[in-house]
Amino acid sequence: MTSVRGARERARIEVTAAIKEEARRRLAAEGAAKLSLRAVARELGMVSSALYRYFPSRDELLTALIIDAYDAVGAAAEAAAARPGSATTPSGEKPVPHGAHFLRWTAVCAAVRAWALAHPHEYALIYGSPVPGYSAPKDTVGPASRVGLVLVGIARDAFLAEGLAVPPLGGRMTAEARRIADDVAPDLPPPVVAALVAAWAQLFGLLSFELFGQFERVVEERDVFFGQATARLAAEVGLRPPPAAARPWG
């Protein structure tokens, strides 16, 4: 009985993966607004009633694709932050190299950009125009937070290692910065958290401009431009840069 149950579960996993892969192909060809369970079923040689056993509605299939995309870009960010040589030890076992947190930040931004360029249609699904008639459920909140949490974690490591210069904050933003910090990272100074939220928004603004064509005839050296821009964001958060010779953005 156990082996039969295991075979059924494996078959379900394989069919679910095939459905999502075909749905991604249709996203690339027609966009999320035109995603249809019937069309996916037809391309897979399934009857619609069989596909509904896996995804009862278009919205449930969209949610699965959205979660997969957020998890994929989040995993890319987490891997870049944990890359050998980038780990930090704020507890004092060994000294943290000068500029290490800054370099972790730029490595994470570069990894997010690499994922976006390799998966433009999935990027558009999560950071492009809203899909008409679709409202994302709470299930998407955790996956959507992964990149932001990586950036917060880098700032936290730098703060604990006394490698963070708290940025200035205008008086009119003080109360709002405190409110944001209470929600996002109460262990960090409010000016840092406000700068982190701004940097997070600007990171994806840069990516959206690049992927959706706004840089055409404007920015030609996009690798260099992105490196400079994300290094500036790191500085605005308060991360101290490495020596000039170690800066990969030039």
Backbone as CSV, one residue per row, in Angstrom:
resi,resn,N_x,N_y,N_z,CA_x,CA_y,CA_z,C_x,C_y,C_z
1,MET,0.823,-1.204,0.000,0.000,0.000,0.000,0.860,1.259,0.000
2,THR,1.955,1.234,0.795,2.826,2.397,0.871,3.462,2.703,-0.474
3,SER,3.886,1.663,-1.197,4.516,1.872,-2.494,3.527,2.429,-3.502
4,VAL,2.261,1.985,-3.445,1.224,2.512,-4.341,0.991,3.989,-4.049
5,ARG,0.891,4.315,-2.746,0.678,5.709,-2.360,1.848,6.569,-2.813
6,GLY,3.075,6.030,-2.677,4.255,6.773,-3.103,4.271,7.005,-4.597
7,ALA,3.851,6.008,-5.368,3.806,6.157,-6.822,2.776,7.195,-7.224
8,ARG,1.629,7.196,-6.552,0.597,8.181,-6.854,1.081,9.592,-6.541
9,GLU,1.775,9.715,-5.426,2.273,11.034,-5.039,3.310,11.528,-6.042
10,ARG,4.196,10.638,-6.484,5.189,11.026,-7.486,4.518,11.429,-8.789
11,ALA,3.480,10.686,-9.178,2.760,11.018,-10.408,2.090,12.379,-10.285
12,ARG,1.528,12.654,-9.114,0.873,13.946,-8.897,1.887,15.089,-8.979
13,ILE,3.052,14.879,-8.389,4.098,15.902,-8.436,4.520,16.162,-9.874
14,GLU,4.678,15.084,-10.657,5.099,15.228,-12.047,4.046,15.955,-12.878
15,VAL,2.772,15.607,-12.688,1.708,16.266,-13.452,1.594,17.735,-13.043
16,THR,1.697,18.011,-11.749,1.636,19.392,-11.277,2.756,20.214,-11.899
17,ALA,3.959,19.648,-11.937,5.090,20.353,-12.538,4.854,20.600,-14.028
18,ALA,4.282,19.617,-14.725,4.011,19.776,-16.152,2.970,20.866,-16.387
19,ILE,1.954,20.916,-15.537,0.924,21.952,-15.676,1.546,23.327,-15.494
20,LYS,2.362,23.486,-14.476,2.961,24.801,-14.226,3.936,25.186,-15.337
21,GLU,4.665,24.221,-15.853,5.607,24.524,-16.932,4.871,24.975,-18.187
22,GLU,3.764,24.307,-18.504,2.970,24.728,-19.664,2.349,26.103,-19.415
23,ALA,1.915,26.344,-18.193,1.347,27.660,-17.863,2.396,28.752,-18.042
24,ARG,3.647,28.476,-17.670,4.708,29.464,-17.867,4.946,29.727,-19.348
25,ARG,4.864,28.675,-20.169,5.016,28.882,-21.606,3.907,29.784,-22.143
26,ARG,2.712,29.607,-21.616,1.597,30.431,-22.072,1.713,31.860,-21.550
27,LEU,2.283,32.017,-20.367,2.558,33.368,-19.877,3.481,34.097,-20.840
28,ALA,4.521,33.394,-21.301,5.492,34.001,-22.213,4.849,34.344,-23.553
29,ALA,3.931,33.505,-23.987,3.329,33.703,-25.310,2.185,34.705,-25.303
30,GLU,1.390,34.709,-24.235,0.148,35.493,-24.250,-0.022,36.437,-23.067
31,GLY,0.771,36.260,-22.009,0.613,37.104,-20.842,-0.326,36.492,-19.818
32,ALA,-0.206,36.956,-18.580,-0.979,36.379,-17.480,-2.471,36.596,-17.629
33,ALA,-2.881,37.725,-18.191,-4.312,38.038,-18.295,-5.064,37.018,-19.146
34,LYS,-4.363,36.363,-20.075,-5.014,35.408,-20.968,-4.794,33.949,-20.559
35,LEU,-4.217,33.749,-19.392,-3.984,32.373,-18.947,-5.313,31.643,-18.766
36,SER,-5.407,30.462,-19.343,-6.647,29.689,-19.322,-6.344,28.246,-18.954
37,LEU,-7.092,27.719,-17.990,-6.922,26.318,-17.631,-7.261,25.402,-18.798
38,ARG,-8.268,25.743,-19.556,-8.653,24.909,-20.697,-7.532,24.844,-21.725
39,ALA,-6.892,25.992,-21.974,-5.802,26.013,-22.946,-4.619,25.186,-22.450
40,VAL,-4.316,25.289,-21.172,-3.226,24.499,-20.601,-3.544,23.014,-20.718
41,ALA,-4.776,22.642,-20.361,-5.183,21.238,-20.447,-5.085,20.723,-21.886
42,ARG,-5.522,21.551,-22.829,-5.483,21.128,-24.237,-4.051,20.871,-24.693
43,GLU,-3.124,21.760,-24.333,-1.732,21.588,-24.746,-1.104,20.348,-24.123
44,LEU,-1.568,19.972,-22.943,-1.025,18.793,-22.260,-1.756,17.504,-22.628
45,GLY,-2.801,17.616,-23.461,-3.562,16.431,-23.827,-4.441,15.929,-22.698
46,MET,-4.849,16.830,-21.800,-5.708,16.464,-20.675,-7.103,17.027,-20.906
47,VAL,-8.090,16.387,-20.320,-9.420,16.993,-20.298,-9.446,17.995,-19.153
48,SER,-10.258,19.033,-19.297,-10.284,20.099,-18.302,-10.628,19.583,-16.916
49,SER,-11.535,18.634,-16.852,-11.964,18.121,-15.551,-10.799,17.471,-14.805
50,ALA,-9.852,16.870,-15.553,-8.696,16.253,-14.916,-7.762,17.327,-14.361
51,LEU,-7.577,18.413,-15.107,-6.691,19.473,-14.638,-7.262,20.154,-13.398
52,TYR,-8.582,20.269,-13.327,-9.210,20.923,-12.170,-8.938,20.169,-10.866
53,ARG,-8.557,18.917,-10.961,-8.218,18.183,-9.731,-6.890,18.669,-9.152
54,TYR,-6.087,19.301,-9.991,-4.798,19.839,-9.538,-4.910,21.328,-9.196
55,PHE,-5.609,22.068,-10.027,-5.817,23.498,-9.804,-7.284,23.807,-10.089
56,PRO,-8.095,23.957,-9.054,-9.533,24.140,-9.249,-9.921,25.417,-10.002
57,SER,-9.002,26.397,-10.092,-9.329,27.638,-10.783,-8.066,28.246,-11.375
58,ARG,-8.279,29.172,-12.303,-7.145,29.899,-12.871,-6.371,30.640,-11.776
59,ASP,-7.097,31.218,-10.819,-6.435,31.992,-9.775,-5.515,31.120,-8.920
60,GLU,-5.921,29.874,-8.672,-5.050,28.988,-7.895,-3.786,28.633,-8.668
61,LEU,-3.914,28.474,-9.978,-2.734,28.224,-10.798,-1.838,29.463,-10.819
62,LEU,-2.423,30.635,-10.965,-1.647,31.874,-10.937,-0.909,32.025,-9.609
63,THR,-1.607,31.730,-8.516,-0.980,31.837,-7.202,0.224,30.905,-7.095
64,ALA,0.090,29.693,-7.592,1.209,28.747,-7.557,2.395,29.273,-8.363
65,LEU,2.124,29.863,-9.530,3.198,30.410,-10.356,3.852,31.611,-9.679
66,ILE,3.047,32.438,-9.048,3.568,33.615,-8.354,4.455,33.201,-7.187
67,ILE,3.996,32.243,-6.403,4.803,31.768,-5.271,6.108,31.161,-5.766
68,ASP,6.040,30.372,-6.834,7.260,29.779,-7.395,8.246,30.868,-7.818
69,ALA,7.736,31.930,-8.460,8.615,33.000,-8.935,9.250,33.742,-7.770
70,TYR,8.446,34.107,-6.773,8.996,34.784,-5.600,10.025,33.901,-4.888
71,ASP,9.726,32.617,-4.785,10.669,31.707,-4.126,11.966,31.578,-4.922
72,ALA,11.856,31.586,-6.234,13.051,31.435,-7.068,13.965,32.650,-6.947
73,VAL,13.406,33.849,-7.048,14.249,35.045,-6.928,14.741,35.196,-5.491
74,GLY,13.912,34.796,-4.522,14.350,34.831,-3.133,15.499,33.884,-2.876
75,ALA,15.437,32.691,-3.445,16.518,31.722,-3.284,17.808,32.226,-3.921
76,ALA,17.691,32.900,-5.067,18.880,33.465,-5.714,19.522,34.519,-4.817
77,ALA,18.704,35.354,-4.199,19.222,36.385,-3.295,19.882,35.762,-2.072
78,GLU,19.244,34.769,-1.496,19.786,34.121,-0.296,21.106,33.422,-0.594
79,ALA,21.188,32.779,-1.758,22.428,32.095,-2.130,23.567,33.092,-2.305
80,ALA,23.276,34.249,-2.914,24.310,35.261,-3.110,24.778,35.821,-1.774
81,ALA,23.856,36.015,-0.847,24.214,36.559,0.467,25.062,35.583,1.265
82,ALA,24.882,34.293,1.019,25.598,33.257,1.776,26.800,32.702,1.035
83,ARG,27.180,33.323,-0.062,28.277,32.818,-0.873,29.564,32.760,-0.057
84,PRO,30.407,31.726,-0.247,31.674,31.652,0.490,32.467,32.942,0.361
85,GLY,32.960,33.416,1.501,33.712,34.663,1.512,32.864,35.864,1.839
86,SER,31.513,35.709,1.791,30.648,36.838,2.090,30.025,36.737,3.470
87,ALA,30.168,35.569,4.131,29.553,35.402,5.445,30.201,36.329,6.457
88,THR,29.395,36.807,7.398,29.891,37.730,8.403,29.777,37.111,9.781
89,THR,30.581,37.601,10.696,30.564,37.078,12.059,30.483,38.240,13.042
90,PRO,29.283,38.819,13.212,29.145,39.967,14.089,29.392,39.650,15.553
91,SER,29.406,38.377,15.941,29.604,38.039,17.344,31.066,38.160,17.768
92,GLY,31.971,38.403,16.834,33.344,38.720,17.188,34.333,37.578,17.130
93,GLU,33.951,36.406,16.589,34.918,35.308,16.526,36.119,35.670,15.647
94,LYS,35.876,36.437,14.582,36.970,36.865,13.713,36.569,38.209,13.098
95,PRO,37.530,38.995,12.672,37.190,40.310,12.134,36.448,40.197,10.802
96,VAL,35.508,41.108,10.589,34.774,41.155,9.326,35.568,42.014,8.351
97,PRO,35.877,41.510,7.152,36.651,42.304,6.193,35.982,43.637,5.898
98,HIS,36.804,44.673,5.754,36.280,46.006,5.472,35.470,45.985,4.172
99,GLY,34.243,46.426,4.237,33.397,46.473,3.050,32.682,45.176,2.729
100,ALA,32.802,44.142,3.586,32.201,42.835,3.267,30.696,42.928,3.141
101,HIS,30.042,43.678,4.018,28.585,43.794,3.963,28.149,44.527,2.695
102,PHE,28.908,45.545,2.334,28.649,46.289,1.106,28.710,45.355,-0.105
103,LEU,29.739,44.503,-0.147,29.899,43.572,-1.268,28.812,42.507,-1.274
104,ARG,28.365,42.079,-0.098,27.237,41.143,-0.049,26.002,41.792,-0.667
105,TRP,25.788,43.051,-0.337,24.626,43.784,-0.876,24.671,43.814,-2.402
106,THR,25.800,44.226,-2.964,25.879,44.323,-4.418,25.806,42.950,-5.073
107,ALA,26.324,41.916,-4.397,26.212,40.555,-4.940,24.759,40.104,-4.976
108,VAL,24.000,40.415,-3.936,22.580,40.052,-3.904,21.830,40.777,-5.016
109,CYS,22.079,42.067,-5.165,21.397,42.827,-6.226,21.726,42.255,-7.602
110,ALA,22.993,41.897,-7.814,23.389,41.310,-9.100,22.701,39.968,-9.333
111,ALA,22.544,39.162,-8.279,21.881,37.864,-8.414,20.405,38.032,-8.737
112,VAL,19.759,39.012,-8.112,18.348,39.279,-8.406,18.195,39.717,-9.865
113,ARG,19.110,40.583,-10.324,19.052,41.027,-11.721,19.278,39.852,-12.665
114,ALA,20.228,38.993,-12.360,20.498,37.838,-13.231,19.268,36.955,-13.338
115,TRP,18.596,36.736,-12.220,17.372,35.926,-12.265,16.312,36.618,-13.120
116,ALA,16.147,37.909,-12.932,15.119,38.637,-13.683,15.381,38.592,-15.181
117,LEU,16.634,38.772,-15.585,16.962,38.744,-17.006,16.770,37.355,-17.595
118,ALA,16.996,36.320,-16.794,16.821,34.944,-17.268,15.360,34.507,-17.271
119,HIS,14.510,35.181,-16.491,13.095,34.810,-16.359,12.203,36.045,-16.492
120,PRO,12.255,36.722,-17.626,11.532,37.994,-17.747,10.023,37.875,-17.598
121,HIS,9.447,36.763,-18.048,7.990,36.632,-17.972,7.543,36.338,-16.544
122,GLU,8.338,35.587,-15.815,8.015,35.363,-14.409,8.226,36.644,-13.604
123,TYR,9.265,37.409,-13.960,9.458,38.707,-13.307,8.232,39.590,-13.559
124,ALA,7.775,39.621,-14.804,6.609,40.452,-15.136,5.376,39.997,-14.365
125,LEU,5.266,38.709,-14.106,4.110,38.201,-13.364,4.071,38.766,-11.951
126,ILE,5.245,38.906,-11.311,5.246,39.347,-9.916,5.519,40.841,-9.747
127,TYR,6.136,41.476,-10.750,6.459,42.900,-10.599,5.914,43.761,-11.751
128,GLY,5.131,43.153,-12.634,4.542,43.908,-13.726,3.139,44.372,-13.397
129,SER,2.351,44.572,-14.421,0.979,45.055,-14.237,0.124,44.009,-13.519
130,PRO,-0.777,44.428,-12.626,-1.676,43.466,-11.965,-2.528,42.715,-12.984
131,VAL,-2.824,41.467,-12.682,-3.672,40.658,-13.560,-5.124,41.025,-13.295
132,PRO,-5.873,41.455,-14.305,-7.277,41.834,-14.086,-8.081,40.712,-13.437
133,GLY,-8.807,41.049,-12.391,-9.673,40.083,-11.726,-8.976,39.178,-10.737
134,TYR,-7.671,39.337,-10.574,-6.928,38.464,-9.652,-6.491,39.245,-8.428
135,SER,-6.692,38.660,-7.261,-6.238,39.250,-6.005,-5.351,38.230,-5.302
136,ALA,-4.089,38.596,-5.068,-3.139,37.650,-4.486,-3.516,37.336,-3.043
137,PRO,-3.537,36.073,-2.660,-3.859,35.691,-1.284,-2.668,35.899,-0.353
138,LYS,-2.904,35.715,0.938,-1.847,35.901,1.933,-0.702,34.902,1.750
139,ASP,-0.984,33.783,1.076,0.064,32.782,0.843,1.270,33.360,0.106
140,THR,1.061,34.458,-0.621,2.160,35.019,-1.409,3.039,35.964,-0.594
141,VAL,2.588,36.381,0.580,3.302,37.416,1.338,4.690,36.940,1.776
142,GLY,4.758,35.743,2.347,6.049,35.219,2.798,7.059,35.110,1.671
143,PRO,6.717,34.423,0.564,7.657,34.355,-0.555,8.042,35.728,-1.104
144,ALA,7.084,36.653,-1.150,7.373,37.990,-1.680,8.344,38.761,-0.804
145,SER,8.477,38.367,0.452,9.330,39.086,1.405,10.782,38.629,1.385
146,ARG,11.084,37.554,0.682,12.402,36.934,0.835,13.556,37.849,0.423
147,VAL,13.450,38.525,-0.706,14.541,39.413,-1.126,14.705,40.550,-0.125
148,GLY,13.593,41.158,0.276,13.673,42.235,1.246,14.303,41.802,2.553
149,LEU,13.977,40.604,3.004,14.546,40.100,4.255,16.050,39.859,4.133
150,VAL,16.499,39.464,2.948,17.944,39.300,2.738,18.646,40.647,2.891
151,LEU,18.088,41.691,2.284,18.692,43.021,2.381,18.678,43.529,3.821
152,VAL,17.575,43.292,4.520,17.502,43.660,5.933,18.564,42.904,6.726
153,GLY,18.736,41.619,6.426,19.711,40.807,7.137,21.131,41.313,6.956
154,ILE,21.457,41.777,5.762,22.793,42.324,5.520,22.998,43.585,6.348
155,ALA,21.994,44.461,6.354,22.095,45.675,7.163,22.210,45.333,8.644
156,ARG,21.471,44.329,9.083,21.530,43.922,10.498,22.931,43.400,10.849
157,ASP,23.493,42.571,9.988,24.845,42.057,10.231,25.847,43.202,10.329
158,ALA,25.710,44.176,9.423,26.627,45.319,9.445,26.448,46.133,10.729
159,PHE,25.210,46.315,11.141,24.934,47.084,12.361,25.531,46.399,13.582
160,LEU,25.377,45.088,13.676,25.914,44.350,14.813,27.439,44.346,14.813
161,ALA,28.026,44.405,13.623,29.485,44.423,13.505,30.048,45.837,13.530
162,GLU,29.198,46.803,13.845,29.592,48.213,13.893,30.154,48.672,12.553
163,GLY,29.538,48.155,11.482,29.969,48.528,10.139,28.897,49.273,9.379
164,LEU,27.999,49.925,10.096,26.891,50.619,9.454,26.875,52.073,9.920
165,ALA,26.901,52.984,8.970,26.804,54.406,9.274,25.337,54.812,9.144
166,VAL,24.684,55.112,10.248,23.249,55.421,10.217,23.027,56.673,9.384
167,PRO,22.203,56.578,8.331,21.992,57.734,7.454,21.152,58.800,8.137
168,PRO,21.266,60.044,7.677,20.424,61.111,8.241,18.971,60.916,7.839
169,LEU,18.078,61.533,8.616,16.652,61.408,8.351,15.988,62.750,8.612
170,GLY,15.237,63.223,7.638,14.524,64.490,7.802,13.482,64.406,8.907
171,GLY,13.273,65.526,9.603,12.353,65.547,10.738,10.942,65.105,10.401
172,ARG,10.471,65.412,9.211,9.099,65.058,8.830,8.921,63.555,8.666
173,MET,10.043,62.821,8.495,9.953,61.371,8.299,10.151,60.580,9.592
174,THR,10.452,61.276,10.698,10.830,60.560,11.916,9.748,59.594,12.378
175,ALA,8.519,60.076,12.501,7.433,59.224,13.000,7.155,58.072,12.042
176,GLU,7.168,58.359,10.735,6.907,57.306,9.755,8.026,56.271,9.763
177,ALA,9.268,56.723,9.912,10.387,55.791,9.963,10.282,54.884,11.177
178,ARG,9.860,55.439,12.309,9.684,54.608,13.507,8.587,53.568,13.286
179,ARG,7.499,53.977,12.641,6.404,53.036,12.390,6.869,51.916,11.475
180,ILE,7.596,52.258,10.398,8.094,51.237,9.476,9.052,50.298,10.192
181,ALA,9.951,50.875,10.990,10.926,50.047,11.709,10.224,49.085,12.661
182,ASP,9.190,49.532,13.355,8.454,48.649,14.269,7.870,47.453,13.533
183,ASP,7.452,47.667,12.279,6.847,46.589,11.492,7.875,45.685,10.829
184,VAL,8.996,46.267,10.398,9.930,45.546,9.532,11.139,45.010,10.289
185,ALA,11.787,45.870,11.070,13.023,45.477,11.759,13.209,46.352,12.992
186,PRO,12.514,46.043,14.084,12.585,46.898,15.271,13.955,46.938,15.928
187,ASP,14.847,46.021,15.557,16.188,46.014,16.135,17.171,46.910,15.384
188,LEU,16.708,47.568,14.312,17.561,48.473,13.553,17.114,49.918,13.757
189,PRO,18.027,50.883,13.640,17.641,52.286,13.756,16.602,52.654,12.693
190,PRO,15.570,53.404,13.051,14.540,53.762,12.073,15.073,54.390,10.784
191,PRO,16.090,55.278,10.821,16.584,55.818,9.541,17.126,54.740,8.611
192,VAL,17.740,53.698,9.172,18.262,52.604,8.357,17.113,51.845,7.697
193,VAL,16.058,51.584,8.463,14.926,50.825,7.921,14.231,51.620,6.830
194,ALA,14.057,52.916,7.029,13.448,53.747,5.990,14.298,53.717,4.722
195,ALA,15.625,53.792,4.881,16.512,53.725,3.723,16.449,52.361,3.048
196,LEU,16.293,51.290,3.836,16.172,49.950,3.272,14.918,49.811,2.416
197,VAL,13.812,50.326,2.894,12.567,50.238,2.121,12.709,51.014,0.811
198,ALA,13.320,52.195,0.883,13.536,52.971,-0.336,14.461,52.238,-1.306
199,ALA,15.523,51.621,-0.775,16.467,50.887,-1.629,15.813,49.677,-2.272
200,TRP,15.002,48.958,-1.503,14.273,47.794,-2.031,13.383,48.218,-3.202
201,ALA,12.661,49.332,-3.037,11.787,49.814,-4.109,12.606,50.240,-5.323
202,GLN,13.730,50.909,-5.085,14.551,51.381,-6.199,15.227,50.238,-6.937
203,LEU,15.603,49.189,-6.210,16.188,48.024,-6.871,15.235,47.463,-7.911
204,PHE,13.993,47.257,-7.521,13.046,46.679,-8.476,12.573,47.708,-9.505
205,GLY,12.669,48.987,-9.166,12.421,50.005,-10.185,13.472,49.962,-11.283
206,LEU,14.736,49.806,-10.899,15.803,49.672,-11.886,15.572,48.469,-12.789
207,LEU,15.215,47.346,-12.172,14.995,46.124,-12.948,13.803,46.266,-13.883
208,SER,12.742,46.874,-13.405,11.559,47.049,-14.247,11.851,47.964,-15.424
209,PHE,12.608,49.042,-15.201,12.981,49.911,-16.314,13.783,49.137,-17.354
210,GLU,14.687,48.275,-16.892,15.510,47.525,-17.835,14.701,46.476,-18.578
211,LEU,13.896,45.721,-17.863,13.158,44.633,-18.503,12.006,45.121,-19.361
212,PHE,11.397,46.222,-18.981,10.213,46.685,-19.711,10.538,47.752,-20.748
213,GLY,11.834,47.965,-21.032,12.229,48.766,-22.183,12.439,50.244,-21.959
214,GLN,12.322,50.741,-20.721,12.476,52.172,-20.514,13.910,52.660,-20.664
215,PHE,14.885,51.756,-20.655,16.277,52.157,-20.815,16.721,52.183,-22.273
216,GLU,15.843,51.773,-23.184,16.210,51.772,-24.598,16.598,53.189,-25.031
217,ARG,17.748,53.287,-25.719,18.296,54.549,-26.222,18.684,55.514,-25.104
218,VAL,18.742,55.012,-23.904,19.139,55.853,-22.765,20.385,55.282,-22.104
219,VAL,20.296,54.038,-21.644,21.413,53.386,-20.962,21.944,52.269,-21.847
220,GLU,23.211,52.359,-22.224,23.814,51.330,-23.062,24.659,50.350,-22.246
221,GLU,25.502,50.853,-21.352,26.345,50.000,-20.514,25.564,49.609,-19.261
222,ARG,24.648,48.670,-19.426,23.692,48.406,-18.346,24.302,47.664,-17.168
223,ASP,25.278,46.804,-17.413,25.934,46.121,-16.294,26.614,47.144,-15.380
224,VAL,27.355,48.051,-15.991,28.063,49.074,-15.214,27.063,49.995,-14.520
225,PHE,26.050,50.402,-15.249,25.041,51.302,-14.683,24.367,50.667,-13.473
226,PHE,23.994,49.395,-13.599,23.319,48.715,-12.498,24.259,48.577,-11.301
227,GLY,25.514,48.228,-11.550,26.464,48.099,-10.457,26.659,49.405,-9.711
228,GLN,26.791,50.494,-10.456,26.948,51.803,-9.821,25.702,52.176,-9.026
229,ALA,24.533,51.912,-9.606,23.280,52.300,-8.949,23.063,51.519,-7.661
230,THR,23.329,50.214,-7.686,23.093,49.422,-6.478,24.170,49.681,-5.426
231,ALA,25.376,50.058,-5.849,26.393,50.477,-4.886,25.961,51.762,-4.188
232,ARG,25.349,52.652,-4.941,24.853,53.897,-4.343,23.735,53.605,-3.338
233,LEU,22.881,52.649,-3.662,21.821,52.271,-2.725,22.422,51.718,-1.430
234,ALA,23.466,50.914,-1.555,24.128,50.377,-0.363,24.665,51.502,0.507
235,ALA,25.270,52.506,-0.128,25.808,53.637,0.620,24.698,54.419,1.305
236,GLU,23.550,54.546,0.639,22.434,55.287,1.230,21.861,54.567,2.446
237,VAL,21.961,53.243,2.460,21.522,52.475,3.619,22.503,52.641,4.781
238,GLY,23.747,52.976,4.458,24.761,53.161,5.493,25.870,52.140,5.472
239,LEU,25.871,51.248,4.469,26.927,50.239,4.375,28.224,50.895,3.900
240,ARG,29.313,50.590,4.574,30.597,51.197,4.252,31.246,50.452,3.094
241,PRO,31.683,51.174,2.072,32.251,50.505,0.880,33.629,49.929,1.145
242,PRO,34.025,48.955,0.315,35.374,48.377,0.433,36.396,49.325,-0.205
243,PRO,37.667,49.003,-0.065,38.682,49.790,-0.766,38.406,49.816,-2.270
244,ALA,38.829,50.879,-2.925,38.511,51.060,-4.344,38.942,49.879,-5.194
245,ALA,40.072,49.268,-4.870,40.584,48.147,-5.668,39.682,46.929,-5.616
246,ALA,38.825,46.826,-4.594,37.970,45.649,-4.439,36.558,45.881,-4.940
247,ARG,36.319,47.029,-5.554,34.953,47.342,-5.969,34.687,46.801,-7.367
248,PRO,33.757,45.841,-7.499,33.526,45.210,-8.799,32.810,46.108,-9.798
249,TRP,32.218,47.218,-9.340,31.465,48.075,-10.242,32.335,49.158,-10.881
250,GLY,33.635,49.170,-10.565,34.539,50.111,-11.220,34.807,51.354,-10.396
